[in-house]
Amino acid sequence: MEKNISLYSLLLQNFIEESIQKVKPETILFQEYDKVEHVYLLLKGSLSIGRIHMKGKEFIFKILKEEDMLVEYDIFKHAPRYYYSAKALTDCELLMIKKEQFEDYILTNPIALRALAKWLSTRYLKAQMKCQDLIMNGKKGGLYSILIRLCNNYGVMTEDGILIDLPLTHQELANLTYGTREVIQRMLKELREQNIISYDQLKFTVKDLSYLKQEVDCQNCSYEICGIN
């Protein structure tokens, strides 16, 4: 059983006495080029990881939720700095682990080292799949792919379909798909007119997931791989 335990669980067990930080929505946890001081375990809430282009366009690379980790730096590198910024989307609680403690634990615990390797492998595959969707299917396919991934991570079955239980504006969805709000709004309108999705109080409901999957030639990857995190 020990071999299959997640890195998140190992860290939570070992560092449960460390300080917990509570943050409000829109709080910036760290910014691009900030010095790395901590690794974070997300205990509650949702966070976005992204950056703002020099022209002012915001891009969201992924959204993290409960039981996700923020290890957004070159591990074991001297004096690393963040490549991206992290922003709270909802009320969040995070367990803070000092970078040095995290790295020492990984290097001295073979089980944790294996768990880290598995976690990094999964992250690599997720990144590859996201790139594939954008390259092979364009902006429309990228939007459909993001909706599928949101269903996997935040989906709640209802009578109307799969409710994505995460408030998202059209602009935030555009930031996730690397498109403009105007283009995303037009594509979402088409999906609503076809009764594929609905949108109410900042939450999307996917009524026909099979349509989205067919349009992007979905490979039906596991939820572990096909996620927004």
Backbone torsions as a table, in degrees:
resi	resn	phi	psi	omega
1	MET	NA	-34.6	-177.8
2	GLU	-60.9	-34.2	-176.4
3	LYS	-65.7	-25.3	-175.9
4	ASN	-98.6	-0.9	-178.1
5	ILE	-69.9	142.1	-176.2
6	SER	-77.2	156.9	177.3
7	LEU	-62.7	-38.3	177.5
8	TYR	-56.5	-47.8	-178.9
9	SER	-64.2	-41.3	178.4
10	LEU	-61.3	-45.4	-179.6
11	LEU	-66.6	-39.9	-179.9
12	LEU	-62.6	-42.3	179.6
13	GLN	-65.7	-38.7	-173.3
14	ASN	-83.1	-29.0	-173.6
15	PHE	-119.2	24.4	-176.0
16	ILE	-60.3	-22.7	-178.5
17	GLU	-85.3	-4.5	-179.9
18	GLU	-71.5	166.8	-174.6
19	SER	-69.1	145.8	177.1
20	ILE	-109.6	130.0	-179.7
21	GLN	-106.1	131.2	176.0
22	LYS	-107.2	132.2	-178.7
23	VAL	-132.5	151.5	179.6
24	LYS	-92.5	161.8	176.5
25	PRO	-54.8	143.7	-179.2
26	GLU	77.5	-0.8	176.7
27	THR	-69.4	133.3	175.8
28	ILE	-89.0	116.7	-178.3
29	LEU	-77.8	-44.3	171.7
30	PHE	-155.7	161.4	-177.2
31	GLN	-122.1	163.3	177.0
32	GLU	-54.8	133.5	179.3
33	TYR	80.7	-4.4	174.1
34	ASP	-63.7	147.9	176.0
35	LYS	-69.1	136.4	-179.9
36	VAL	-78.8	124.1	178.3
37	GLU	-122.2	-25.7	-175.3
38	HIS	-138.0	156.9	163.3
39	VAL	-106.6	143.2	-174.8
40	TYR	-120.8	139.5	168.1
41	LEU	-106.3	123.8	-178.6
42	LEU	-84.7	109.3	-177.6
43	LEU	-87.6	-30.0	-175.8
44	LYS	-155.5	141.3	174.1
45	GLY	97.9	-170.7	-179.0
46	SER	-134.4	141.8	-179.8
47	LEU	-129.2	149.0	172.9
48	SER	-108.8	143.8	175.0
49	ILE	-114.9	126.2	-178.7
50	GLY	-171.8	-163.4	176.9
51	ARG	-155.1	163.6	178.4
52	ILE	-108.0	123.8	179.5
53	HIS	-66.6	156.8	-178.0
54	MET	-60.8	-20.7	177.2
55	LYS	-85.9	-1.1	175.7
56	GLY	101.1	-7.4	-179.8
57	LYS	-75.9	129.3	178.1
58	GLU	-91.8	136.7	176.6
59	PHE	-120.5	136.0	175.3
60	ILE	-110.0	118.8	-178.2
61	PHE	-84.8	-34.0	178.8
62	LYS	-163.9	161.5	176.0
63	ILE	-121.1	127.5	-179.1
64	LEU	-104.7	149.8	179.7
65	LYS	-134.8	-171.1	-179.3
66	GLU	-49.1	138.8	178.7
67	GLU	72.5	19.8	169.7
68	ASP	-103.6	162.3	-179.9
69	MET	-120.0	150.2	172.7
70	LEU	-109.7	97.1	175.2
71	VAL	-124.0	68.6	-168.3
72	GLU	-99.0	57.1	-179.7
73	TYR	-159.6	172.0	176.6
74	ASP	-75.6	102.9	-177.6
75	ILE	-63.3	139.1	178.2
76	PHE	70.8	7.2	177.3
77	LYS	-86.0	144.0	179.5
78	HIS	-70.8	131.0	176.7
79	ALA	48.3	55.8	-179.1
80	PRO	-72.3	158.6	175.3
81	ARG	-130.1	158.1	-177.7
82	TYR	-74.5	143.2	174.1
83	TYR	-89.8	-21.2	-174.7
84	TYR	-130.9	178.8	174.8
85	SER	-115.9	158.1	178.6
86	ALA	-124.7	131.0	-178.4
87	LYS	-131.7	135.9	178.1
88	ALA	-73.8	131.3	175.3
89	LEU	-94.0	-26.7	179.0
90	THR	-136.8	-179.5	170.6
91	ASP	-60.9	131.9	-175.0
92	CYS	-131.1	151.7	169.9
93	GLU	-126.5	131.0	-176.1
94	LEU	-132.1	136.1	173.3
95	LEU	-88.4	123.3	-175.9
96	MET	-98.8	125.4	177.7
97	ILE	-120.3	127.4	179.3
98	LYS	-61.3	139.1	-176.5
99	LYS	-53.8	-44.3	-178.0
100	GLU	-63.9	-39.5	178.4
101	GLN	-66.0	-41.9	178.4
102	PHE	-59.9	-48.0	-177.0
103	GLU	-68.6	-39.0	176.9
104	ASP	-62.5	-41.2	179.9
105	TYR	-62.9	-43.9	179.9
106	ILE	-62.5	-43.4	-175.9
107	LEU	-71.6	-23.4	-176.1
108	THR	-105.3	1.5	-177.7
109	ASN	-128.1	103.1	-178.0
110	PRO	-57.5	-36.7	180.0
111	ILE	-65.6	-42.6	178.2
112	ALA	-65.9	-35.9	179.5
113	LEU	-65.4	-41.4	176.9
114	ARG	-65.6	-40.1	179.3
115	ALA	-64.4	-37.1	176.9
116	LEU	-64.7	-43.1	179.4
117	ALA	-61.0	-42.1	178.5
118	LYS	-65.4	-41.8	-179.9
119	TRP	-64.2	-43.1	179.1
120	LEU	-65.8	-37.2	177.5
121	SER	-62.6	-43.1	178.9
122	THR	-64.5	-41.8	177.8
123	ARG	-61.0	-40.4	179.7
124	TYR	-61.8	-46.6	-179.6
125	LEU	-63.8	-40.0	177.1
126	LYS	-59.4	-46.1	-179.8
127	ALA	-61.8	-41.0	179.2
128	GLN	-63.8	-41.7	-178.6
129	MET	-67.4	-38.1	177.8
130	LYS	-63.7	-44.0	178.2
131	CYS	-61.6	-41.8	179.0
132	GLN	-58.4	-46.5	-178.0
133	ASP	-61.4	-41.7	-178.9
134	LEU	-71.3	-39.7	-176.9
135	ILE	-72.6	-43.9	-174.0
136	MET	-82.1	-27.8	-171.7
137	ASN	-118.0	-1.8	176.6
138	GLY	70.2	-164.4	-175.7
139	LYS	-64.1	-43.4	-178.9
140	LYS	-64.6	-45.7	178.3
141	GLY	-64.3	-34.4	177.6
142	GLY	-63.5	-41.6	177.4
143	LEU	-63.8	-47.0	-179.4
144	TYR	-60.9	-41.0	179.5
145	SER	-62.5	-42.7	179.4
146	ILE	-64.1	-39.8	178.1
147	LEU	-63.5	-40.1	177.5
148	ILE	-63.2	-44.2	-179.0
149	ARG	-66.1	-38.3	176.9
150	LEU	-64.1	-37.2	176.0
151	CYS	-61.7	-40.5	-179.0
152	ASN	-65.5	-38.8	-175.5
153	ASN	-89.5	-33.8	-172.5
154	TYR	-125.9	7.3	-174.2
155	GLY	-71.2	136.4	174.3
156	VAL	-127.8	123.5	-178.6
157	MET	-69.2	130.9	176.2
158	THR	-133.5	177.1	178.6
159	GLU	-65.9	-27.0	-177.4
160	ASP	-88.9	-14.5	-176.5
161	GLY	144.4	-151.8	-179.3
162	ILE	-98.3	110.3	178.1
163	LEU	-80.1	124.2	173.9
164	ILE	-84.2	101.3	-170.6
165	ASP	-82.6	58.7	176.4
166	LEU	-149.0	117.5	179.9
167	PRO	-63.0	127.6	179.7
168	LEU	-140.7	129.3	172.5
169	THR	-81.6	165.2	175.6
170	HIS	-61.8	-33.4	179.0
171	GLN	-67.2	-42.2	178.9
172	GLU	-65.1	-37.2	176.7
173	LEU	-66.9	-37.6	175.9
174	ALA	-63.3	-39.6	178.6
175	ASN	-64.0	-32.3	179.1
176	LEU	-73.3	-30.8	-177.0
177	THR	-99.6	1.1	178.1
178	TYR	63.0	27.5	176.6
179	GLY	-113.3	-176.5	177.0
180	THR	-91.2	156.2	-179.4
181	ARG	-61.2	-39.4	-178.1
182	GLU	-61.5	-43.7	-179.8
183	VAL	-66.8	-43.5	-179.8
184	ILE	-64.7	-41.4	178.9
185	GLN	-60.6	-39.9	179.8
186	ARG	-65.1	-42.8	179.6
187	MET	-68.5	-37.2	177.4
188	LEU	-66.3	-37.0	177.3
189	LYS	-61.3	-42.1	178.4
190	GLU	-61.5	-42.1	179.5
191	LEU	-66.4	-38.1	177.6
192	ARG	-65.8	-41.7	-179.7
193	GLU	-64.6	-29.4	177.9
194	GLN	-87.8	1.5	-179.4
195	ASN	61.8	32.4	176.1
196	ILE	-84.7	-36.3	179.2
197	ILE	-137.6	167.0	168.5
198	SER	-136.8	164.3	-176.2
199	TYR	-143.0	121.7	-177.4
200	ASP	-149.6	129.2	177.7
201	GLN	52.6	47.1	175.3
202	LEU	68.6	13.8	179.4
203	LYS	-124.9	134.8	179.4
204	PHE	-91.1	145.5	169.6
205	THR	-122.3	123.8	177.7
206	VAL	-91.8	114.0	-176.9
207	LYS	-89.4	-24.1	-177.9
208	ASP	-137.7	82.6	-179.0
209	LEU	-66.9	-34.0	-178.2
210	SER	-62.4	-33.6	177.4
211	TYR	-62.6	-47.4	-179.7
212	LEU	-61.6	-43.1	-179.0
213	LYS	-64.5	-40.0	-179.9
214	GLN	-65.3	-39.1	-177.0
215	GLU	-66.8	-27.1	-178.9
216	VAL	-106.8	11.5	-179.1
217	ASP	53.2	52.2	-175.0
218	CYS	-56.8	135.6	179.0
219	GLN	-92.7	4.8	178.9
220	ASN	51.9	50.0	177.3
221	CYS	-68.1	162.3	177.4
222	SER	-65.2	157.3	178.0
223	TYR	-59.3	-28.7	179.4
224	GLU	-62.3	-33.5	-179.6
225	ILE	-92.5	-43.3	-174.9
226	CYS	-91.3	75.0	179.5
227	GLY	-135.5	168.3	-179.9
228	ILE	-89.1	-7.4	-177.1
229	ASN	-91.2	NA	NA
